[in-house]
Structures are given as C-alpha cells and as structure tokens.
Amino acid sequence: MKRWWWLALGIVVVVLIPLCLGGVDMLDRLQRFPAGLWPLMFAMIMLCWCINALRLRLLLGAMASGLNLRRCLGTVMSTEFAICATPGGSGGPLTLLALLGRHGIRPARASAVFAMDQLSDLVFFLCALLGIFLYALFHHLNHSLQWLLTLSALLMVSGLGLAVALVRWHRQVLRFNGKLLRLVGVHASKRRRWARKLLHFLEAFGDTCALPPRTLLMVFVLTCLHWAVRYSVLYLALQGLGVDVRWAWTFLIQMLSLSAGQFSLLPGGAGAAELTSAALLAPMVGKSTAAAAILIWRVVTYYFYLVAGGPVFAAMVGGPLLRRIKHRV
C-alpha cells in the first residue's frame, strides 16, 4: 500500500508545482492551447513504444522467435509503466525479467538485454552532450546550465566507466565483493550463488554484445529516433502556446530535468523534474507559459504512461506475479 501512496503523492506533486508557478494565467494559456496538438503528442508516445518494441526484438535476437511484435509492445508498455509507478524506476527491470521469463528467456539474458538497452541510451546521451558542448562554444549558456551539463556529463561518464570496469575486471570485482560480503556476515553459499548470477549475467551480456554489428547499429539508430521523438513533446507544447524556442534548448531542458528526476525518490522523478524544468524554462518564456508547458509535457510523458500502460501492465503481469514484483521492489 505504501508504494501506491508514493505514486499518488508523485502525481499530486506533478500537478501542484506548475499550478503554484503559473497561477491563474497558466489556466488561461491552457484553454488557448490548440486541441489538435494533443492527439499528435499522444501518437508520438505510441510511436516511441513501437520503436522500443523493435529494439527489444533486435536485442533478443534468435530468442525473440516466441515473441511477436504485439507481445513485445505490451512488454515495453508494462515495463515503462512500472518504471513510472515505482520509486527510482525499480519495478521496470523486475517487470521485464518476469515477462520475458514467461517465454523461456533466462533472467541473466533478460538482465543483459535491459543493460544493453540502458547502455544504448547512455551512449546516445553522451553523444548528445558532446553536441551540446559544441553548440555552447558558439552560444552563451548561463552558469546554472553549465553546471548541470558538467554534472550530467560526469555522471554519465562515471556510469559508462563503471560498466566497462565491471566487464574488464570482473574477476577482481568478484573477489572484492566476496571479501566484503564475508566481512558483513553473508553465508558462503549465498556468496557463491550471487557470484554465479553475476557470471551468468556477464556471459549473457557478452552474447548480446556479440550480436551482428548491423543489428547493434540498428538498435542505436532506433534509440536516437526514440529520444528525438519523445524529446520533441516539450517543443510542440511551447509552439502550441505561441512561444518560439529552439528545439535544441527544449532537448537540453528535458535531458537535464529528467536527469535530476533520477535522484528523486518519488515515482517518475516527480518534483525534481518539474522544479528543474521550471528553473530553466521560466527565464526564457515567463512563469505562466513555462508552467503550462511543463504541465502539458508531464501529462503526455508521465500521466499517459500511467493511464495507457496501467491496464496493459495489469493484463500481462497478473495478480500472483504482481504481488511478487511488489514484494521485491
């Protein structure tokens, strides 16, 4: 029950922050927002789900034979619903592992697919950050943006470095973990079981990395397409509100806001994402316009994930599996 209270609190925070920021003027701007843009933005999110379903099939390789595109789409929607509905997105990997396990895909392979998917996202954002730094050479960025960009770059490089170190020096990591777990009193059988799981994961991750280069390139192209489409939502919201802001700025604002949201304990990064985006966007377009744009953006990229993904999650996961996932989160 506590987890649902966290989700309810996150939804309240998502709504209250723009309302407090924009006030009555925000409501007036929302009334004038073109109704025809709503279906377009929701269709963009559905396109993102289809792109991610294709990514999942490509990463599974030959093991995707038992998963048709419709089943992959449901798996993606259920996983992203769990990411939005649980603190820190902790329910996402568990949901993916549980659903793929129903089709005979081992947890190690499912974990490797999830890790490769996240690694593809990380490489994309590192490339995007490099492009933004080049853009900053010819355009002035205020100190807060520079600080956030530097922090995001350091975190991403650190994450990529840790992943490479784990693969490259996994034997040393296993020995260090074994000594550490022995010091805290973990039983030898449990230590060996965790070590076997890590070795199975690394083996499965190596198999995933050994996919044909053309397949891995297609996965990365789909990753770029997914984030380009999803990060165009805020740009369209501002266009509908009558504000002309460069797409690159809206991309930067969303990337930094959602990065800040990862450090929030609330589901979907509620609170941190809104506050960060408000701090970055309000000086450009004004408080009321920024508040309206943020609310539209979060309705499409957060509420819609919950409303559309919730029934799919309930239908695919089912009662017994749902209780097991909730127990582990």
N, C-alpha and C positions, 0 to 999 in steps of 0.2 A: 504493500500500500504506500510506503514511503516514496517509492520511485514514481508513482503516479502523482503524488503531491509535488515532487520536484518538477515534473513535466508541467503541471498546472501552474506552478509558480513561474516557470520559464515563459509560458505563454502570456501570463499577466505582465511580466517584465517587458516582453516584446511590444505589448500594446502601450503600456504606461509611459515608457521613455519617449517615443515620438509625440504622444499627447501632451506630456509636460513640456516638451521642447517647442512644439508648434502652436499649441493652444487652439483658439477658435479659427485663426487664419488657416491652419492646416486643414480643418474640415471643409472650409470654403474651396481650397485648392483641390481637395479630393473630389468634391462634387463636380468640378470642371474637368476632371481627368477623362480623356476620351474612352468611352466604354469599349470601343473596338480593339483597344490595345490589350485588354485582359485576356481574351481568347488566344491572342498571338503569344503572349508571355507564358501562359499555361502550356501551349503547344510546344514552346521551346523547352520546357522542363520535360515534357513527354519525349521529345527528341533526345534529350540528354539520357533518359532512361534507356532508350533503344540503343544509343551509342554504347553505353556501359554494358548492355546485354551482349552486344557484339564483342566487346573487349573480353568479357568473361568467357565466351565461347572460344575465342582465339587463344586465351591463356590456358584453358583446359586442354587444348589440343585434341588428341585422339579420344580422351576421356569424355569429351562433350557429346559423344555419339548418342548417349541416352538422354541428353537434354536438348529439347527443341528450343527454338527462339522464344516461344511463348513462356516456357518454363524458366528460361534464363531471365526474361524480363520480369517475371514475378519474383525471382530470387533477388534481382537487383533492387526492385521496389521495396521488398521486405527488409533487405539489409540496410537500405538508406533510411527507411522508416525507423529501424532500430537505432541507427546512428543518431538521428534527430531526437529520439524519445528517451535516450538513456544518458546519464552523466558521462561526459567525455567521449561519447560515442562508443562506449564499451560494449553495448549489445550488438553492434554491427558485425564484428568478426565471429562472435558466437552464433549469430543467426546464419551467416554464410556457411560456417562449418556444419551446422546442424542440417541445413537444407541440402548441401552437396553430399553430406553423408548418407542421405536417403537414396542417393543414386550410386552408391558404392565407391564414392571418392573418399580416400583416407583423409583423416584430419591433417596429417602432415602435408599432403598435396594441396588440400583446400587452404591451409595456412600459407603455403608457398605462393599460391595464386593471389591471395589477398595481399601478401607482402610485395609481390611484383606489381600489382595494381597500384599500391601506395608508392612504390619506388618510381613508377612511371609518372605519377602525379608530382613527386618531388623533383624529378629531373625537369619536368615542364616548368615548374615554378622557379627553379634555379635559372633556366633559360630566360624566363620572363623577367626575373630580377636583373639579369645581365642586360636585357634590352632596356629596362627602366633606368639602369645606371647610365647607359649610353645616352638615353633620352635626357637625363638630368644634366649631362655635360653641356647641352645647348638650351636648357630651360631651368629657370630658378626654382628650387624646392626649398620650402621653409625648413627650419631646424627640426620641427617635430616629425615631418615626413622623412627627413634624412636619418633621424634616429631610429624610427620604426623600420625603415628599409634596411639599415645596417643590422639591427637586431634580428629581423626576419632572415636576412642572408646568413648571419652567424648560426642561427638555429638550424636552418636547412642544411648548411654545410656540415654542421656537427652531426645531424641525423644521418646524412649520407656517409660521413666518416665512420660513425659507429657501425653502420650496416656493413661497410667494406671491411672494417676491422674484425667484425664477428665472423665473416666468411673466411677472411685471410688467416686469422689466428684463432680459429675455433677450438683447437686443442688446448691452447693456453687459457682460453676463456673457460673451458670445461674444468680444467684443473683448478683455476682460481675460484670458480663457483663451488666446486666440490669442497675445497678447504673452507670457504666462507660458510657454506651450509652445515659443515661438520662443527664449526665453532658455535653456531646458533642452536645446535642440538637436533638437526634433522636426521632421521634414521637413514642408515646406509642403503636400504632397499629403495626408499623414496628418492634418495640422491641418484641412484643408478637409473631409476625409472625416468626422472626428469632429464638425465643426460641422454638416454636413448631417444626420448622425444625430440630433443634438440638436434641430435644427429639425423634422425629421420626427416626433420624439417629441412636441415641443410642439404640433405640428399635430394629431397623433392624440389627445393629451391634451385639446386644445380640443374635438375632436369628441366625446370621451367626456363632457366636462362639458356638452356641448350636448344630451345625451340628455333626453327629456321629464322635467319636474320630478317627475311621478308615479313614473317609473322610478327616479330618483335617491333619492326618498323611500323607495321600497320597498327599495332597496339598503341604506339606513341602518337601516331597521326590521329587516331581516334581520341586519345587523351587530349591533345591540343584542340580538337574540334569540340569536345565536350565542354572544356573550360571556356573556350571562346564564346560558345552559345550561352552557357549559364551566366557568364560574367557580362553579358550584354543586357541582362534584365534591368539593372540599375540605370544603364544608359537610356533604354527605352522609357523607363519611368520618368526620368528627367526631361526627355524630349516631349513626352505627353503633358508634362507640367509647364511646358513652354520655356525651358531652360536649355541653352546650347552649351554643353560641356563636352570636351573631347573624350572620346571613348577610352583613350589611354588613362585619363585621370580616373574615370569610373572603375576601370580594371584595377588600378593601383589601390583605390579606396576599398574595394571589395576584398582584395587579397590581404591587405593589412588588417581589415576589420575581422575577417574570418580567422586569420592567424591569431589575433587577440582573443577571439572567441574560444580557441582551443584551450586556453588557460582558464576558462570559466568552468566552474563545477556544475553549472546548470545545463540541461539538455539543449543541444543545438547552439551552444555558445551564447544563449540568451543573456542580454545585459552587456557583456563586453563588446559584442559585435555592434550593437546599437550605439553604445556610447562612443566607440572608436569612430564609427562611420559618421556620427553626428559631429564629432570634434573636427573631422577632416572635411566634411562636406558643407557645414553651415557657413564657414567664412567665404566660400565660393558663391553660394546661391541664396543665402539667408536662412534663418531658422525655420520659418514655416514651410518653405519649399523643401528644405532638407528633411524635415520631419515627415512630410507627405511622401517623399521619395523613399525614405527608409521604411516606412510602413508598407508601401506597395511592394518594395523589394523583398521584405520579410514575409509578406503574405504569399508571394509566389515561390520563394525559395525556402520557406520554413513551414508555414501553415499548410501549403499544398502537399508537401511531402508527408505530413501527418494525416491529412484528410484523405488523400488518394492512396497512400501507402498503407494506412491502418487496416482497412478491410482485406487487402491482399496479404498483409502480414498475418492477420488472424486466420484467414483461409488456408494459407500454406503451412504455417507453423503448427497450428492446432493447440488444443488445451494442454496435453501432457508435455509436449515439447516447450510450450510457452512457460510452464511452471519451472522446467529445468533451466531455461535460459535466465528467467528472473532470479532463480536461486544462485546462479553463477555470477550475475552482474554485480 
